[in-house]
C-alpha cells in the first residue's frame, strides 16, 4: 500500500489507525501464525515477571480493571491491555493506570511496520503486538492481558500466562467459536497453561473447560465452589483461598466490604487473583486500602450512571451485547422500575448476535425503544431490529432513527418532560461510544 510509504513514527495516531485497519481486510481473522511470526522478530524475552490473561464471554474488562487496581494498591507496577475502547484508542494500553500516549504508540507502530514484511496483521494483532512491545520495555511487576475473542486462536494467546482467568461462558460469537457453551468453552480453555493457576468465574463451568484444566494438571479455583461472595445488607463478604500452591487451603472470610459499581462476580474473581498473587509473591493484603478502593471501583460503559448534558435525564450506559450480559443488565433495570422509574432504551446491535434472545432478556421492564445504527458494516439494520422488537413486544413503543446518536437525542428529548424516566444505552461498545460524550458523570439514580 502506498499509504505505508508516507507513515513514520512522526505521523499522527489517527493516520496509523486508518492504515492498520486496511492491512487485513477481515475485521476478525483468528490465528496465531501471523502475529507470532512478527513477534519473534523482536526477540522479546518476557513481558513481566507475572502475566495474567483474562478470557470469558462477559465481564473481562471489569475483571481486568479490578485486578489492575488491587495489585497497584499493593505497590506493584502493573500494565493492562484491554479492548475494545470506548472514547479513545489509548484506553487499550495502561501502565500504572495511565494511558500510553500517541507518540509512543506511533513509534512502536512504525517499528512493527518496518519488520512485518508482507504479513497481513489484523487490526487487533497490530494493536496487541504494540502493547506487548511497550510493556516488555517497561519495568513492570505484572501485565494483565484481556483476550479479544475466544482464547485459543486469539492474538493474546501467544503469551504464556502465570494466572489464567476465565470469567464466564455464555453464548456469543458462535460463527467463530462454535455452537453452544461446550464448544465456546473449549476455545476459551486455550489460554490455560501447565503450571499456571486457573481461576474460573463461571458458577457452572462447562466440562470442556474443566477437562482442559485436568489434562494440564491444574487445580482450578471456581466461583461458587472454592471462593464466593455473600450480601450483608449494604455490604458484602468475600470467602476464598489465601494459599493456592498445589492443593488450595485456608479459606478466609473478608467481611463488611463496600459495594462497588462493578458486578460482584467479577470483583470476587479479582479478589481471588489478588490473594493468589499475594501468596506466591509473599506479601500481605492491605485490607483497609482494598476496602477504600471498592467504593470508587468502576469502569466506563459498565452499568455506568451519567446525566444528559442538555436535559439532565438520568443515563445508564452498558455495553451488553449478548443474552448473558442483557440478563445481568435487566436485573439493574428491575431495580429501576421497582423504584417507580420508567425505562427507555436506546439500542443499536450487531447483526451477528442472537438478537431475539438478547431482546427477550429484558422482559417487560422497557417502556420505549429508540433504535438506530452505528457506523459499522456489522450493525443490524433499523428495519430488521424494529421487526424483531415488534414481534416480541407488541404493545411497546418503538421509535426509529437514522443513527444511534439521533436515537439518543430523541429519547432524551421525549423523556425531558417525564422526571421519572431513565434512558438506557446498550447493545455494543460502539453504541455506548457513539453517545457517551453527550452525557456527564453522575453518582447514580438520584
C-alpha positions in Angstrom: 0.0 0.0 0.0 1.3 3.5 -0.8 0.0 4.8 2.4 2.8 2.9 4.3 5.4 4.9 2.5 4.0 8.1 4.0 3.8 6.9 7.5 6.5 7.2 10.2 6.8 7.5 13.9 6.0 11.2 13.5 2.7 10.5 11.7 -0.5 11.0 13.7 -2.1 8.2 15.6 -5.3 8.8 13.6 -3.3 8.1 10.4 -1.8 5.0 11.8 -5.1 3.6 12.9 -6.6 4.2 9.5 -3.7 2.4 8.0 -3.6 -0.7 10.2 -7.3 -1.2 9.6 -6.6 -1.6 5.9 -3.7 -4.1 6.0 -6.0 -7.1 6.6 -9.5 -6.7 5.0 -11.0 -9.1 7.6 -12.3 -7.4 10.7 -12.0 -10.7 12.6 -9.2 -13.1 11.5 -8.4 -15.6 14.2 -5.0 -17.4 14.2 -1.6 -17.2 15.9 0.8 -17.7 13.0 0.9 -14.1 11.7 1.4 -12.3 15.0 3.8 -14.9 16.3 5.9 -14.6 13.2 6.3 -10.9 13.6 6.6 -11.0 17.4 9.5 -13.4 17.3 11.5 -11.0 15.1 11.7 -8.6 18.1 13.3 -11.3 20.4 11.2 -10.2 23.4 12.2 -12.3 26.5 9.2 -11.8 28.7 6.6 -9.0 29.3 6.8 -9.1 33.1 7.6 -11.4 36.0 3.8 -12.0 36.3 1.4 -12.4 33.4 -2.3 -12.7 34.0 -4.6 -13.5 31.0 -8.3 -12.9 31.2 -10.8 -14.7 28.9 -14.5 -15.2 29.1 -17.8 -14.1 27.4 -18.8 -11.2 29.7 -17.0 -9.2 32.4 -13.5 -9.4 31.1 -12.9 -5.7 31.1 -14.4 -5.3 34.6 -12.3 -8.1 36.0 -9.1 -6.7 34.4 -9.8 -3.3 35.9 -10.4 -4.7 39.3 -7.3 -6.9 39.3 -5.2 -3.9 38.0 -6.4 -1.6 40.7 -6.0 -4.2 43.5 -2.4 -5.0 42.5 -1.5 -1.4 42.2 -2.7 -0.8 45.7 -0.2 -3.4 46.9 2.7 -1.4 45.4 3.1 -3.4 42.2 3.9 -1.9 38.9 1.1 -3.0 36.6 0.2 -2.7 32.9 -3.1 -3.7 31.3 -4.1 -4.4 27.7 -7.8 -4.3 27.0 -10.2 -4.0 24.1 -12.2 -2.5 22.6 -12.1 1.1 23.7 -15.0 3.5 24.2 -13.7 7.1 23.9 -10.0 6.9 23.0 -7.9 4.2 21.3 -5.2 4.8 24.0 -7.6 3.3 26.6 -6.4 -0.1 25.4 -2.9 0.4 26.9 -2.5 1.3 30.6 0.7 1.5 32.6 0.0 2.1 36.3 -3.5 3.2 35.2 -2.1 5.9 32.9 -2.8 5.5 29.2 0.1 5.2 26.8 0.5 8.4 24.8 0.2 8.9 21.0 3.9 9.4 20.4 4.9 6.1 22.0 2.2 4.2 20.1 3.2 5.7 16.8 6.8 4.9 17.4 6.0 1.2 18.1 3.6 1.0 15.1 6.5 2.2 12.9 8.7 -0.5 14.3 6.2 -3.2 13.6 5.6 -1.9 10.1 9.3 -1.9 9.4 9.7 -5.6 10.2 6.3 -7.3 9.3 7.2 -7.5 5.6 4.2 -8.9 3.7 2.5 -10.4 6.7 -1.1 -9.1 6.8 -1.6 -8.4 10.5 -5.2 -7.7 11.5 -6.1 -4.5 13.3 -6.3 -6.4 16.6 -3.0 -8.2 16.0 -1.2 -5.0 15.2 -2.7 -3.4 18.4 -1.9 -6.3 20.7 1.7 -6.5 19.3 2.2 -2.8 20.1 1.1 -3.4 23.6 3.4 -6.4 24.1 6.4 -4.4 22.9 5.6 -1.4 25.0 5.1 -3.5 28.2 8.3 -5.6 27.6 10.3 -2.4 27.5 8.8 -1.0 30.7 9.9 -2.1 34.2 6.9 -3.9 35.4 5.9 -6.4 38.0 2.7 -7.6 36.3 0.9 -7.4 33.0 -2.8 -8.2 32.6 -4.0 -9.2 29.1 -7.6 -9.2 28.1 -8.4 -11.8 25.3 -10.2 -10.2 22.4 -12.2 -13.1 21.1 -12.3 -16.7 22.2 -8.8 -17.7 23.5 -7.1 -20.5 21.7 -6.6 -18.5 18.4 -6.7 -15.0 19.9 -3.5 -12.9 19.4 -3.1 -12.5 23.2 -2.6 -16.3 23.4 1.0 -16.2 22.1 1.9 -15.0 25.6 2.1 -17.7 28.3 0.2 -16.7 31.5 1.0 -17.4 35.1 -2.6 -16.9 36.1 -5.3 -17.9 33.7 -8.8 -16.4 34.3 -12.0 -17.3 32.6 -14.8 -15.1 33.8 -17.8 -17.0 32.4 -19.1 -18.8 29.4 -22.2 -17.6 27.6 -23.5 -17.9 24.0 -21.7 -15.4 21.8 -19.6 -15.3 18.6 -20.8 -18.8 17.6 -19.7 -18.2 14.0 -16.1 -18.1 15.1 -16.1 -20.2 18.3 -18.6 -23.0 17.6 -22.1 -23.8 18.7 -23.1 -24.0 22.3 -21.3 -23.4 25.6 -19.1 -26.5 25.5 -17.6 -25.6 22.1 -17.1 -22.0 23.2 -15.5 -23.1 26.5 -13.1 -25.3 24.6 -11.9 -22.3 22.7 -11.5 -20.1 25.8 -9.7 -23.0 27.6 -6.9 -22.5 25.1 -5.4 -19.8 27.3 -4.7 -22.4 30.1 -1.0 -23.4 30.6 0.6 -26.2 32.5 1.9 -25.0 35.8 -0.3 -21.9 35.9 -3.0 -21.0 38.4 -6.5 -21.3 36.8 -9.4 -19.2 38.2 -12.9 -19.6 36.8 -15.7 -17.1 37.3 -18.5 -19.4 35.9 -20.7 -21.0 38.5 -21.4 -23.9 36.2 -18.1 -24.3 34.2 -18.5 -26.4 31.0 -16.9 -29.8 31.0 -14.6 -28.9 28.2 -13.1 -26.2 30.3 -12.7 -28.5 33.3 -11.2 -31.3 31.2 -8.6 -29.0 29.7 -7.6 -27.9 33.2 -7.4 -31.6 34.3 -5.3 -32.5 31.2 -2.8 -29.8 32.1 -2.6 -31.0 35.8 -4.2 -27.8 37.1 -6.4 -27.3 40.2 -8.8 -24.6 39.2 -10.5 -22.3 41.7 -14.1 -21.9 40.7 -16.6 -19.2 41.8 -19.3 -20.7 44.0 -17.3 -23.7 44.9 -13.8 -22.6 46.0 -14.5 -18.9 46.5 -17.7 -16.9 46.7 -19.4 -13.8 48.0 -22.5 -13.0 50.1 -24.6 -10.0 50.7 -24.5 -8.4 54.1 -27.1 -5.6 54.0 -25.5 -2.7 52.2 -22.1 -4.5 52.3 -20.8 -7.9 51.2 -18.3 -10.5 52.3 -15.8 -12.5 50.3 -14.8 -16.1 51.1 -11.8 -17.6 49.3 -8.5 -19.3 49.4 -5.5 -17.4 50.7 -3.0 -20.1 49.9 -3.1 -21.6 46.5 0.1 -23.6 45.8 -0.6 -27.2 44.8 -3.7 -28.0 46.9 -5.7 -24.9 47.9 -6.2 -24.4 51.6 -7.1 -21.9 54.3 -10.4 -20.3 53.3 -10.5 -16.7 54.6 -13.6 -14.5 55.1 -13.3 -10.8 54.4 -16.5 -9.0 55.8 -18.0 -5.6 55.6 -16.8 -4.8 52.1 -18.5 -1.8 50.5 -20.4 -2.5 47.3 -18.5 -1.5 44.1 -20.1 -0.3 40.9 -19.0 -3.4 39.1 -20.6 -6.8 39.1 -19.7 -8.7 42.3 -18.9 -11.9 40.5 -16.1 -10.1 38.6 -14.9 -8.4 41.8 -14.9 -11.7 43.6 -12.7 -13.2 40.9 -10.3 -10.3 41.1 -10.1 -10.8 44.9 -9.1 -14.4 44.4 -6.5 -13.4 41.9 -5.2 -10.8 44.4 -4.8 -13.5 47.1 -3.2 -15.9 44.7 -0.6 -13.3 43.8 -0.1 -12.3 47.4 0.6 -15.9 48.4 3.0 -16.5 45.5 4.8 -13.2 45.9 4.9 -13.3 49.7 3.1 -10.1 50.7 0.1 -9.4 53.0 -3.0 -7.9 51.5 -3.7 -4.4 52.7 -7.4 -4.9 53.6 -8.1 -1.3 54.6 -6.7 0.0 51.3 -8.7 -2.6 49.3 -11.9 -1.6 51.2 -11.4 2.0 50.3 -10.7 1.0 46.7 -14.1 -0.8 46.3 -16.0 2.5 46.9 -14.5 4.0 43.8 -14.1 0.9 41.6 -15.9 1.4 38.3 -15.4 1.2 34.5 -16.8 3.3 31.7 -19.7 1.7 29.9 -20.3 -1.0 32.6 -23.6 -0.2 34.4 -22.3 3.4 34.3 -24.6 6.1 35.6 -24.4 9.5 33.9 -26.7 12.5 33.1 -27.5 14.0 29.7 -25.7 17.3 29.3 -28.8 19.2 28.0 -31.9 17.6 29.6 -30.2 16.3 32.8 -32.0 13.0 32.2 -30.5 10.1 34.1 -28.5 7.9 31.7 -27.4 4.3 32.2 -24.6 3.1 29.9 -23.9 -0.6 29.5 -22.0 -2.4 26.7 -24.1 -5.5 27.0 -24.2 -7.3 23.6 -25.3 -10.8 24.2 -28.1 -12.6 26.1 -26.0 -13.2 29.2 -25.0 -9.6 29.6 -28.6 -8.5 28.8 -29.9 -10.6 31.6 -27.4 -9.0 34.1 -28.4 -5.5 32.9 -32.1 -6.4 33.2 -31.6 -7.1 36.9 -30.5 -3.4 37.3 -33.5 -2.3 35.2 -35.8 -4.3 37.5 -34.5 -2.2 40.4 -35.0 1.0 38.4 -38.7 0.0 37.7 -39.2 -1.1 41.3 -38.4 2.5 42.5 -41.0 3.9 40.2 -39.0 4.9 37.2 -39.8 4.4 33.5 -37.1 2.7 31.4 -36.4 4.0 27.9 -33.8 2.0 25.9 -31.6 3.4 23.1 -30.3 0.4 21.1 -28.0 -0.5 18.2 -26.7 -4.0 18.0 -24.6 -6.1 15.6 -26.3 -8.4 13.1 -24.2 -11.4 14.1 -25.7 -11.6 17.6 -28.6 -13.7 18.7 -30.8 -10.6 18.6 -34.1 -12.3 19.7 -32.5 -13.8 22.7 -30.9 -10.5 23.6 -34.1 -8.6 23.4 -36.1 -11.3 25.2 -33.8 -11.0 28.2 -35.3 -7.6 29.0 -38.8 -9.0 29.7 -41.3 -6.3 30.4 -39.0 -3.7 32.1 -38.7 -1.5 29.0 -41.4 1.1 28.2 -40.0 2.5 25.0 -37.3 1.5 22.5 -35.4 4.1 20.5 -33.3 2.4 17.8 -30.7 3.4 15.4 -27.5 2.2 13.7 -23.8 2.8 14.3 -21.2 3.3 11.6 -20.2 -0.3 11.2 -21.0 -2.8 8.4 -21.8 -5.5 11.0 -24.6 -3.3 12.6 -28.1 -4.7 12.3 -30.4 -2.5 10.2 -33.1 -0.4 11.9 -35.8 -2.1 9.9 -34.7 -5.6 11.0 -34.3 -4.5 14.6 -37.8 -2.9 14.5 -39.3 -6.0 13.2 -37.8 -8.1 15.9 -38.9 -5.7 18.6 -42.5 -5.5 17.4 -42.7 -9.3 17.2 -41.6 -9.7 20.8 -43.2 -6.7 22.4 -46.5 -5.9 20.6 -47.6 -3.2 22.9 -44.4 -1.3 23.4 -43.5 2.0 21.6 -40.6 1.6 19.1 -39.1 4.8 17.6 -36.7 4.6 14.7 -33.8 6.9 13.7 -31.1 7.1 11.1 -28.3 6.9 13.7 -27.9 5.9 17.3 -26.9 9.5 18.1 -30.2 10.7 16.9 -32.0 7.9 18.8 -30.3 9.0 22.0 -31.2 12.7 21.4 -34.8 11.7 20.6 -35.1 9.6 23.7 -33.7 12.3 25.9 -36.0 15.0 24.3 -39.1 12.8 24.7 -38.4 12.0 28.3 -37.4 15.5 29.3 -41.0 16.2 30.5 -41.0 13.0 32.5 -39.0 13.3 35.6 -39.1 9.6 36.4 -37.6 8.4 33.1 -34.2 6.7 32.7 -32.5 6.4 29.3 -30.5 3.2 29.0 -28.0 2.9 26.2 -26.9 -0.6 25.3 -26.2 -3.2 22.5 -22.5 -2.9 21.9 -19.3 -1.0 22.7 -19.9 1.1 19.5 -23.4 2.1 20.7 -22.1 3.4 24.0 -19.1 5.0 22.4 -21.3 6.9 19.9 -23.2 8.8 22.6 -21.1 8.8 25.9 -19.7 12.2 25.3 -23.2 13.7 25.2 -23.5 13.0 29.0 -21.6 13.7 32.1 -20.7 11.6 35.1 -23.3 11.0 37.8 -23.3 9.4 41.2 -26.3 7.3 40.3 -30.0 7.4 40.0 -30.6 10.3 42.4 
